[in-house]
Amino acid sequence: MATATRLTIGDRLVGPQFVSLGRMPDVADACAQSIARRAFEIFQERGSAHGGDQDDWFRAESELFHAAHVAVAETDDALAISAEVPGFHAEELDISIEPHRLTITGVRRAVADKSTRRIVYCDSCADRIFRALGLPVEVDPKKATAVLKDGILELTVPRAAFSPGTSAGITTFSIVRVEDLLSWTDPFLEFIKGRL
């Protein structure tokens, strides 16, 4: 069963808490599904004309979630990630770190306005935040730290350590026609059968 690290954020460095991905619904998938539903509604509203799928997705995402601008920098031993989360408090954010993925989600609590003023104009952003991104290197979620200060979430996530004698798996892919693949693999398989 896969595990991820969920960070508790404060105004100081904090350590991670571990959660099992098997027991909690994947927040990233739930957010992506709600974006997909809204993008499909937008697609239907514009007459089901093809060609604007990406624009529909981005519009749906901007309607549903606050866009957290993210910067990722790397050193030889860690990734430094900063995300803009203005107006969100530490207890409203949920950060999940996996070896190759970071997910930031949050819901801003509604503040009741007890004044007698009538709002004439209000330019506010969404009360929910969602950002999931693949990380360029494998990281060690167990050693991640987070700090929230002045609307900027700063994460430090060390790279995963490889012990001597182990190697990182390298995978290469090729695109070939089926006929070519069969012409290359059939003689090899015949050779192997003859050896067994």
LUMBASE-449570 format. One record per residue: x, y, z of N, C-alpha, C in turn; residue in three letters. Coordinates in Angstrom, 3 decimals, padded with zeros to 6 digits. Each point is the difference from the previous one (the first is absolute). Layout:
LUMBASE-449570
SITE      n_xx      n_yy      n_zz     ca_xx     ca_yy     ca_zz      c_xx      c_yy      c_zz  code
SITE         X         Y         Z         X         Y         Z         X         Y         Z   ALA
...
//
This chain:
LUMBASE-449570
SITE      n_xx      n_yy      n_zz     ca_xx     ca_yy     ca_zz      c_xx      c_yy      c_zz  code
SITE   000.847  -001.161   000.000  -000.847   001.161   000.000   000.898   001.231   000.000   MET
SITE  -000.250   000.936  -000.870   000.818   001.197  -000.108  -000.265   000.935   001.164   ALA
SITE   001.027   000.741   000.378  -000.168   000.992   001.044   000.496   001.339  -000.495   THR
SITE  -000.514   001.022   000.581   000.430   001.358  -000.298   000.252   000.686   001.321   ALA
SITE   000.610   001.136  -000.069   000.243   000.784   001.186  -000.909   001.204  -000.035   THR
SITE  -000.726   000.223   001.075  -000.841   001.184   000.110   000.674   000.914   001.008   ARG
SITE   000.277   001.228  -000.395   000.678   000.941   000.879  -000.992   000.836   000.764   LEU
SITE   000.319   000.260   001.246  -000.735   000.959   000.794   000.797   001.289  -000.074   THR
SITE  -000.668   001.090  -000.312   000.709   001.243  -000.254  -000.198   000.953   001.157   ILE
SITE   001.002   000.767   000.276  -000.093   001.026   001.026   000.896   001.162  -000.371   GLY
SITE   000.230   000.860   000.945   000.892   001.120  -000.229   001.452  -000.391   000.269   ASP
SITE   000.220  -001.248   000.296   001.345  -000.493   000.252   000.168  -001.314  -000.763   ARG
SITE   001.229  -000.482  -000.052   000.237  -001.274  -000.675  -000.716  -001.111   000.744   LEU
SITE  -000.612  -000.886  -000.740  -000.709  -001.123   000.609   000.385  -001.278  -000.724   VAL
SITE  -000.212  -001.092   000.666   000.282  -001.300  -000.593  -001.238  -000.577  -000.650   GLY
SITE   000.160  -001.053  -000.788  -001.129  -000.587  -000.712  -000.798  -000.968   000.855   PRO
SITE  -001.231  -000.222  -000.415  -000.845  -001.052   000.544  -000.291  -000.937  -001.162   GLN
SITE   000.000  -001.291   000.229  -000.186  -000.951  -001.082  -001.452  -000.438  -000.085   PHE
SITE  -000.491  -000.115  -001.224  -001.361  -000.463  -000.231   000.051  -001.083  -001.060   VAL
SITE  -000.881  -000.945   000.104  -000.090  -001.056  -000.991  -000.900   000.454  -001.132   SER
SITE   000.479  -000.118  -001.210  -000.811   000.404  -001.137  -001.165  -000.942  -000.216   LEU
SITE   000.062  -001.190   000.565  -001.090  -000.947  -000.163  -001.212   000.334   000.848   GLY
SITE   000.176   000.755   001.081  -001.111   000.306   000.895  -000.670   001.330  -000.306   ARG
SITE   000.653   000.882  -000.700  -000.618   001.286  -000.288  -000.211   000.124  -001.496   MET
SITE  -001.069   000.630  -000.427  -000.193   000.174  -001.432   001.092   000.911  -000.551   PRO
SITE   000.404  -000.264  -001.201   001.043   000.807  -000.604  -000.561   001.384  -000.298   ASP
SITE   000.466   000.974   000.744  -000.507   001.362  -000.118   000.235   000.534  -001.404   VAL
SITE   001.143  -000.306  -000.557   000.311   000.481  -001.343  -001.003  -000.541  -001.015   ALA
SITE  -000.369  -001.267   000.127  -000.972  -000.581  -000.930  -001.371   000.634   000.167   ASP
SITE  -000.405   000.252   001.230  -001.303   000.624   000.246  -000.041   001.407  -000.584   ALA
SITE   001.080   000.760   000.165   000.057   001.350  -000.560  -000.007  -000.048  -001.524   CYS
SITE   000.779  -000.918  -000.569   000.043  -000.127  -001.458  -001.371  -000.384  -000.557   ALA
SITE  -000.738  -000.845   000.721  -001.335  -000.383  -000.459  -000.953   001.187   000.024   GLN
SITE   000.094   000.837   001.027  -000.888   001.168   000.040   000.373   000.989  -001.100   SER
SITE   001.284   000.134  -000.308   000.417   000.866  -001.110  -000.523  -000.569  -001.315   ILE
SITE   000.116  -001.316  -000.171  -000.468  -000.637  -001.236  -001.501   000.187  -000.191   ALA
SITE  -000.773  -000.137   001.089  -001.447   000.199  -000.106  -000.321   001.428  -000.433   ARG
SITE   000.662   000.974   000.619  -000.262   001.404  -000.360   000.491   000.293  -001.413   ARG
SITE   001.127  -000.565  -000.403   000.502   000.201  -001.364  -000.977  -000.558  -001.027   ALA
SITE  -000.633  -001.135   000.322  -000.986  -000.572  -000.912  -001.232   000.894  -000.088   PHE
SITE  -000.408   000.597   001.130  -001.130   000.941  -000.028   000.324   001.202  -000.885   GLU
SITE   001.224   000.500   000.105   000.421   001.134  -000.833  -000.002  -000.405  -001.467   ILE
SITE   000.479  -001.202  -000.293   000.007  -000.539  -001.362  -001.422  -000.034  -000.558   PHE
SITE  -000.945  -000.456   000.812  -001.392  -000.048  -000.443  -000.588   001.396  -000.167   GLN
SITE   000.355   000.923   000.889  -000.505   001.371  -000.090   000.439   000.685  -001.292   GLU
SITE   001.159  -000.342  -000.497   000.477   000.638  -001.230  -000.353  -000.812  -001.244   ARG
SITE  -001.009  -000.840   000.125  -000.546  -000.702  -001.148   000.688  -001.294  -000.369   GLY
SITE   000.762  -000.574   000.898   000.699  -001.273  -000.226   000.925   000.040  -001.210   SER
SITE   000.550   001.166  -000.269   000.945   000.130  -001.118   001.382  -000.428   000.463   ALA
SITE   000.644  -000.843  -000.784   001.328  -000.500   000.342   001.054   001.063  -000.260   HIS
SITE   001.121  -000.129   000.698   001.117   000.890  -000.248   000.358   000.899   001.160   GLY
SITE  -000.815   000.073   001.027   000.313   000.869   001.128   000.101  -000.761   001.306   GLY
SITE   000.366  -001.270  -000.064   000.007  -000.854   001.190   000.923   000.535   001.093   ASP
SITE   001.198   000.413  -000.394   000.955   000.492   000.984  -000.493   001.304   000.629   GLN
SITE  -000.571   000.879  -000.813  -000.559   001.243   000.526  -001.151  -000.278   000.961   ASP
SITE  -000.841  -000.985  -000.332  -001.101  -000.382   000.890   000.535  -000.484   001.346   ASP
SITE   001.064  -000.816  -000.042   000.594  -000.543   001.221   000.555   001.137   000.862   TRP
SITE   000.769   000.910  -000.606   000.599   001.100   000.765  -001.066   000.935   000.574   PHE
SITE  -001.061   000.242  -000.768  -001.080   000.845   000.510  -000.683  -000.665   001.183   ARG
SITE  -000.282  -001.295  -000.110  -000.636  -000.741   001.094   000.887   000.017   001.240   ALA
SITE   001.286  -000.220  -000.189   000.929   000.003   001.125   000.035   001.367   000.688   GLU
SITE   000.004   001.064  -000.795   000.051   001.345   000.591  -001.312   000.363   000.695   SER
SITE  -001.123  -000.543  -000.464  -001.281   000.258   000.664  -000.108  -000.724   001.337   GLU
SITE   000.557  -001.195   000.075  -000.164  -000.835   001.183   001.082   000.190   001.052   LEU
SITE   001.226   000.304  -000.433   001.132   000.016   000.919   000.833   001.263  -000.152   PHE
SITE   000.603   000.397   001.105   000.963   001.093  -000.020   001.286  -000.541  -000.631   HIS
SITE   000.581   000.747  -000.904   001.234  -000.448  -000.658   001.180   000.269   000.925   ALA
SITE   000.630  -001.051   000.464   001.180   000.137   000.850   001.220   000.023  -000.910   ALA
SITE   000.649   001.152  -000.086   001.205   000.101  -000.819   001.138  -000.681   000.747   HIS
SITE   000.715  -000.874  -000.700   001.020  -000.832   000.626   001.338   000.219  -000.684   VAL
SITE   001.058   000.032   000.802   001.368   000.039  -000.519   000.758  -001.160   000.626   ALA
SITE   000.717  -000.755  -000.829   000.771  -001.144   000.471   001.465   000.246  -000.358   VAL
SITE   000.858  -000.043   001.010   001.448   000.136  -000.211   000.659  -001.239   000.582   ALA
SITE   001.139  -000.369  -000.550   000.667  -001.188   000.517   001.457   000.274   000.316   GLU
SITE   000.476  -000.707   000.995   001.407  -000.017   000.334   000.453  -001.442  -000.170   THR
SITE   001.233  -000.279   000.357   000.494  -001.371  -000.131  -000.701  -000.967   000.936   ASP
SITE  -000.545   000.514   001.120  -000.588  -000.910   000.968  -001.468   000.234   000.341   ASP
SITE  -000.656   001.016  -000.594  -001.402   000.262   000.360  -000.707   000.817  -001.074   ALA
SITE  -001.330   000.010   000.102  -000.834   000.891  -000.798  -000.545   001.065   000.938   LEU
SITE   000.027   001.238  -000.470  -000.607   001.113   000.745  -001.211   000.440  -000.805   ALA
SITE  -001.171  -000.106   000.590  -001.247   000.293  -000.700  -000.701   001.128   000.746   ILE
SITE  -000.383   001.037  -000.731  -000.792   001.056   000.625  -001.299   000.135  -000.778   SER
SITE  -001.084   000.162   000.741  -001.330   000.119  -000.594  -000.701   001.204   000.614   ALA
SITE  -000.631   000.792  -000.850  -000.757   001.152   000.469  -001.395  -000.457   000.413   GLU
SITE  -000.327   000.186   001.268  -001.302  -000.396   000.537  -000.584   001.146   000.823   VAL
SITE  -000.202   001.167  -000.612  -000.447   001.172   000.762  -001.384  -000.205   000.608   PRO
SITE  -000.126   000.421   001.241  -001.293  -000.079   000.672  -000.305  -001.341   000.636   GLY
SITE   000.852  -000.990  -000.193  -000.212  -001.314   000.597   000.821  -000.111   001.273   PHE
SITE  -000.610  -000.542   001.055   000.701  -000.242   001.252   000.560  -001.412  -000.022   HIS
SITE   000.962  -000.248   000.862   000.674  -001.303   000.030  -000.978  -001.151   000.197   ALA
SITE  -000.975   000.182   000.882  -000.932  -001.102   000.276  -000.980  -000.246  -001.149   GLU
SITE  -000.037   000.878  -000.984  -000.893  -000.160  -001.147   000.672  -000.710  -001.173   GLU
SITE   001.316  -000.220   000.095   000.760  -000.617  -001.091   000.331  -001.445   000.308   LEU
SITE   000.072  -000.811  -001.040   000.360  -001.401   000.107   001.035  -000.281  -001.082   ASP
SITE   001.193  -000.400   000.403   001.075  -000.281  -000.949   000.313  -001.481   000.068   ILE
SITE  -000.006  -000.646  -001.144   000.330  -001.413  -000.086   001.207  -000.143  -000.910   SER
SITE   001.026  -000.699   000.492   001.216  -000.197  -000.788   000.222  -001.485  -000.193   ILE
SITE   000.165  -000.390  -001.253   000.355  -001.356  -000.375   001.383   000.083  -000.631   GLU
SITE   000.663  -001.123  -000.241   001.356   000.071  -000.555   000.125   000.789  -001.310   PRO
SITE  -001.062   000.055  -000.809   000.082   000.726  -001.270  -001.120   001.007  -000.194   HIS
SITE  -000.791   000.306   001.057  -001.130   000.905  -000.182  -000.258   000.816   001.260   ARG
SITE  -000.385   001.255  -000.213  -000.396   000.911   001.068  -001.422   000.442  -000.273   LEU
SITE  -000.853  -000.036   001.017  -001.376   000.464  -000.125  -000.288   000.981   001.126   THR
SITE  -000.473   001.182  -000.374  -000.383   001.022   000.972  -001.493   000.243  -000.172   ILE
SITE  -000.764  -000.212   001.068  -001.433   000.263  -000.030  -000.367   000.815   001.232   THR
SITE  -001.117   000.670  -000.071  -000.448   000.765   001.152  -001.369   000.590  -000.229   GLY
SITE  -000.675   000.279   001.088  -001.309   000.643  -000.034   000.042   001.144   001.002   VAL
SITE  -000.261   001.200  -000.496  -000.008   001.182   000.859  -001.332   000.073   000.731   ARG
SITE   000.065   000.208   001.296  -001.226   000.130   000.791  -000.658   001.331  -000.320   ARG
SITE  -001.303  -000.018  -000.077  -000.753   001.229  -000.244  -000.025   000.823   001.287   ALA
SITE   000.304   001.268  -000.136  -000.026   000.903   001.139  -001.309   000.781  -000.068   VAL
SITE  -000.777  -000.098   001.044  -001.286   000.696   000.027   000.231   001.498   000.171   ALA
SITE  -000.609   000.792  -000.867   000.107   001.451   000.070  -001.176   000.514   000.828   ASP
SITE   000.313   000.487   001.192  -001.064   000.428   000.903  -000.273   001.488  -000.102   LYS
SITE   000.581   000.641  -000.974  -000.239   001.439  -000.133  -001.330   000.241  -000.708   SER
SITE  -000.432   001.232   000.064  -001.265   000.373  -000.641   000.235   000.546  -001.404   THR
SITE   001.239  -000.072  -000.472   000.309   000.510  -001.333  -000.504  -000.967  -001.065   ARG
SITE  -000.471   000.569  -001.080  -000.382  -000.804  -001.162   001.203  -000.061  -000.931   ARG
SITE   000.304  -001.168  -000.480   001.122  -000.152  -000.919  -000.456   000.457  -001.373   ILE
SITE   000.725   000.958  -000.569  -000.306   000.533  -001.317   000.821  -000.738  -001.059   VAL
SITE   001.252  -000.287   000.336   000.881  -000.712  -000.923   000.976  -000.816   000.828   TYR
SITE   000.257  -001.214  -000.413   000.938  -000.867   000.706   000.758  -000.815  -001.032   CYS
SITE   001.295   000.187  -000.052   000.839  -000.723  -000.959   000.804  -001.044   000.770   ASP
SITE  -000.620  -001.115   000.290   000.678  -001.041   000.764   000.234  -001.218  -000.876   SER
SITE   000.906  -000.841   000.447   000.289  -001.218  -000.760  -000.695  -001.189   000.671   CYS
SITE   000.145  -001.137  -000.600  -000.653  -001.212   000.491   000.451  -000.322   001.423   ALA
SITE  -000.871  -000.648   000.747   000.303  -000.365   001.375   000.688  -001.358   000.107   ASP
SITE   000.215  -000.648  -001.127   000.683  -001.292   000.002   001.284   000.129  -000.807   ARG
SITE   001.008  -000.756   000.415   001.271   000.014  -000.704   000.358  -001.430  -000.360   ILE
SITE   000.562  -000.177  -001.169   000.429  -001.327  -000.448   001.185   000.160  -000.930   PHE
SITE   001.057  -000.727   000.284   001.138  -000.024  -000.901   000.680  -001.339   000.168   ARG
SITE   000.125  -000.740  -001.075   000.709  -001.278   000.004   001.060   000.073  -001.082   ALA
SITE   001.216  -000.361   000.346   001.036   000.024  -001.014   000.977  -001.134   000.212   LEU
SITE   000.504  -000.497  -001.117   001.023  -001.026   000.035   001.328   000.637   000.350   GLY
SITE   000.772  -000.691   000.808   001.300   000.521   000.398   001.078  -000.538  -000.938   LEU
SITE   001.014   000.802  -000.308   000.997  -000.402  -000.991   000.965  -001.081   000.480   PRO
SITE   000.076  -000.217   001.309   000.874  -001.028   000.564  -000.763  -000.734   001.091   VAL
SITE   000.486  -001.182   000.358  -000.620  -000.736   001.101   000.425   000.644   001.309   GLU
SITE  -000.986   000.228   000.872   000.272   000.657   001.274  -000.316  -000.928   001.157   VAL
SITE   000.468   000.386   001.178  -000.261  -000.748   001.217  -001.070   000.752   000.799   ASP
SITE  -001.270  -000.384  -000.119  -001.072   000.723   000.683   000.139   000.008   001.518   PRO
SITE   000.683  -000.990   000.568   000.120  -000.112   001.450   000.792   001.148   000.612   LYS
SITE   000.828   000.669  -000.798   000.860   001.062   000.530  -000.418   001.390  -000.477   LYS
SITE  -001.203   000.120  -000.534  -000.472   001.282  -000.518  -000.349   000.949   001.141   ALA
SITE   000.187   001.293  -000.250  -000.388   001.026   000.967  -000.806   001.071  -000.724   THR
SITE  -000.841   000.701   000.760  -000.854   001.036  -000.589  -000.101   001.194   000.936   ALA
SITE  -000.039   001.190  -000.601  -000.182   001.235   000.745  -000.973   000.868  -000.785   VAL
SITE  -000.983   000.582   000.686  -000.938   000.931  -000.622   000.212   001.361   000.631   LEU
SITE   000.350   000.983  -000.834   000.233   001.350   000.514  -000.389   001.004  -001.062   LYS
SITE  -000.844   000.947   000.379  -000.424   001.087  -000.889  -000.588  -000.509  -001.312   ASP
SITE  -000.792  -001.063   000.060  -000.670  -000.526  -001.186   000.882  -000.811  -000.928   GLY
SITE   001.226  -000.302   000.419   000.920  -000.809  -000.805   000.289  -001.289   000.762   ILE
SITE  -000.275  -001.119  -000.635   000.291  -001.312   000.561   001.365  -000.430  -000.518   LEU
SITE   000.937  -000.224   000.904   001.354  -000.421  -000.361   000.187  -001.454   000.417   GLU
SITE   000.304  -000.860  -000.947   000.255  -001.416   000.271   001.449  -000.315  -000.319   LEU
SITE   000.621  -000.792   000.836   001.329  -000.533  -000.278  -000.140  -001.509   000.040   THR
SITE   000.307  -000.636  -001.117  -000.173  -001.445  -000.121   001.312  -000.610  -000.465   VAL
SITE   000.692  -000.751   000.886   001.271  -000.604  -000.397  -000.185  -001.048  -001.096   PRO
SITE   001.012  -000.105  -000.841   000.003  -001.061  -001.018   000.088  -001.353   000.693   ARG
SITE  -000.517  -001.009  -000.658   000.092  -001.355   000.534   001.452  -000.450  -000.100   ALA
SITE   000.474  -000.637   001.049   001.377  -000.481   000.026   000.055  -001.400  -000.594   ALA
SITE   000.963  -000.195  -000.862   000.224  -001.326  -000.566   001.189  -000.615   000.714   PHE
SITE  -000.186  -001.204   000.500   001.102  -000.659   000.691   000.963  -000.580  -001.027   SER
SITE   001.279  -000.103   000.366   000.971  -000.570  -000.936  -000.408  -001.409  -000.400   PRO
SITE   000.225  -000.333  -001.229  -000.363  -001.316  -000.499  -001.371  -000.048  -000.636   GLY
SITE  -000.780   001.041   000.168  -001.297   000.057  -000.667   000.108   000.983  -001.145   THR
SITE  -000.784  -000.235  -000.998   000.027   000.910  -001.138  -001.406   000.477  -000.274   SER
SITE  -000.080   001.180  -000.515  -001.299   000.538  -000.385  -000.429  -000.693  -001.281   ALA
SITE  -001.242  -000.385  -000.072  -000.501  -000.656  -001.200  -000.141   000.989  -001.150   GLY
SITE   000.478  -000.375  -001.139  -000.097   000.836  -001.178  -000.887  -000.718  -000.994   ILE
SITE  -001.020   000.659  -000.473  -000.927  -000.583  -000.955   000.040   000.816  -001.280   THR
SITE   000.113  -000.686  -001.111  -000.038   000.687  -001.288  -001.184  -000.533  -000.787   THR
SITE  -000.552   000.844  -000.828  -001.149  -000.371  -000.793   000.293   000.289  -001.461   PHE
SITE  -000.577  -000.796  -000.862   000.124   000.216  -001.433  -001.369  -000.186  -000.630   SER
SITE  -000.233   000.719  -001.051  -001.230  -000.162  -000.758   000.370  -000.734  -001.278   ILE
SITE  -000.590  -001.190  -000.184   000.291  -000.809  -001.182  -001.295  -000.549  -000.562   VAL
SITE   000.041  -000.330  -001.253  -001.150  -000.648  -000.616  -000.071  -001.439   000.486   ARG
SITE  -001.198  -000.554   000.077  -000.195  -001.370   000.475   000.765  -000.987  -000.891   VAL
SITE  -000.039   000.233  -001.300   000.693  -000.920  -000.921   001.497  -000.033   000.295   GLU
SITE   000.588   001.169   000.282   001.431   000.047   000.292   000.306  -000.696   001.326   ASP
SITE  -000.856   000.213   000.997   000.202  -000.632   001.294   000.000  -001.522  -000.150   LEU
SITE  -000.967  -000.529  -000.750  -000.075  -001.449  -000.187   001.209  -000.520  -000.762   LEU
SITE   000.460   000.744  -000.992   001.156  -000.457  -000.782   001.277  -000.007   000.839   SER
SITE   000.047   000.832   001.036   001.177   000.021   000.865  -000.105  -001.009   001.127   TRP
SITE  -001.182  -000.183   000.559  -000.140  -000.857   001.178  -000.187  -001.472  -000.337   THR
SITE  -000.662  -000.325  -001.117  -000.232  -001.404  -000.337   001.299  -000.795  -000.133   ASP
SITE   001.006   000.484  -000.736   001.248  -000.766  -000.073   000.680  -000.148   001.364   PRO
SITE  -000.089   001.011   000.817   000.611  -000.080   001.332  -000.701  -001.058   000.847   PHE
SITE  -001.337  -000.022  -000.045  -000.744  -001.000   000.770   000.306  -001.409  -000.482   LEU
SITE   000.148  -000.188  -001.296   000.363  -001.316  -000.548   001.374  -000.416   000.502   GLU
SITE   000.937   000.948   000.053   001.335  -000.272   000.491  -000.047  -000.439   001.464   PHE
SITE  -000.794   000.681   000.822  -000.132  -000.328   001.425  -000.615  -001.373   000.176   ILE
SITE  -001.022  -000.314  -000.796  -000.642  -001.321   000.100   000.989  -001.108  -000.329   LYS
SITE   000.864   000.246  -000.978   001.002  -000.995  -000.370   001.025  -000.228   001.078   GLY
SITE   000.228   000.987   000.861   000.990  -000.105   001.061  -000.558  -000.726   001.231   ARG
SITE  -001.329   000.030   000.182  -000.587  -000.594   001.195  -000.162  -001.448  -000.112   LEU
//
